[in-house]
């Protein structure tokens, strides 16, 4: 399955939420024959409007698929969709390739890939970075774990949905890369928020601090691309009352996955633990529907 054969490839797509819906639409736009399914009839209707075929069940969606792509909420859903009798492994055709782009715990990713391999199927875990905007634009970053041959088979399909495609190594390493990256992102966002809050308290306005720090050693993505202080970066959620974007609830999910993995690996992540606690405060306050950069409001006492 190479780029030149993309229009001959049949895709079964399961999970048409905020991320999965646009991803399936981009596969259809690339000329692939996509059969899509979801528990939400409305989500399936939107996929059909975007050029996909309707899959009434998981079994129906994957029966003729050369490649199965899943985008699901959590590890329990991925385990069920792949390993139950109604699911992917039991109903996919011989030789199909599986791609799971959900963000889940490393153990679940490795367990499902092992279950697929036991039945003779190649599979990769390929979580994404970039959020809904990148999913819609087809510019996602994919962090892919699995055998090199499976990655090469998956790459043309991933390229129809994303801009940056990385092979992170063995099965589950895509999830490792994702949770470590997002732990770092959450920590850095809190640090940037604290710095802007302190600057304001000491009489330095946000734009002036941004102009200085964005060209100095404090520069980072959380400042220059997604500034949590309103003003300096017009496209940032801070300038639309922290509407997501990437919600604090989703960041908290990733922080919890990182802490779970850290405990199992006996890895010290004290800043990760503190960051998780702060995003959990947003959840407790009922404000986890805000963008994760809305942690600025928690830090400056305006939540």
Beta strands, then each sheet from edge to edge (+ up, - down):
strand 1: 10-14
strand 2: 33-37
strand 3: 53-54
strand 4: 67-70
strand 5: 97-100
strand 6: 122-129
strand 7: 140-145
strand 8: 162-169
sheet 1: 3+ 2+ 1+ 4+ 5+ 6+ 7- 8-
end
